[in-house]
Amino acid sequence: MQSSTFNDISYSWLIGILAGFGILILVGPVRIVIMNSLMESMLDVGIASIAGGLILATLVLVIVMD
């Protein structure tokens, strides 16, 4: 029983970490393009990207914890 639950937990962490890296890889270039095209409102974009990152991280954590 314990070994199977440990395997489930480790797989959940692996999926969460992979999802996090995937999000970073996908969001990175998009954020650079947005920052380059909207240089005057860079602060707003930075705040939005941080907020979006926090929301995505929270979703990933919730999925992993369940």
N, C-alpha and C positions, 0 to 999 in steps of 0.2 A: 504493500500500500504506500509506504513512505517513498520508495524509489519512484513509483509511477507519478505521485504528486510532485516530486522534485523535478522529474523530467518535464511535466506540464509547465511548471513555473519557469524552468530554464528556456523552454521553447517560447513561452510568452515573452520573456525578456529579449530573446533573439529577434522575434518578430517585431517587437517594439523598437529595438535599436535599428533594425533594417528599415523600418518605416520612417524613423527619424532621419536617417541618412538619406533615404529616398526623397523625403520632403525637402531637406536642405539642398540636395542636388537639383531638384525641380525648381525650388523657389529662388535659389541663388542667381541664375542668369536673368530671370524675370525681374528680380529686384534691381539688378544692375541696370537693365534697360529702362525700368521706370525711373530710377534715380537720374540717369543720363538725360531722359526726355523731360523730366520735371525738376530741373536743377533748382529753380527758384523756390519750390515747395518741398525741398529735401527733408526738412524737419517733420512735416506732416507724413511723408512717405516712411521715414524712419520710425515714427510712432506707430503708424499703421502696420508696418512689417513686424515690429516687436509685438504688438497686440495680436496680430495674426499668428505669429510663432508661439506665443503663450497659449492661445486657444488650441492650436494644433497639438502642442505638447500636452495640454490638459486632456484632450480627447485621447491621445495615445496612451497616457497614463491610466485613464479610466478603462480603456479597452484592455490594457495589460492587467490591471488589478482585478477585473471581472474574469 
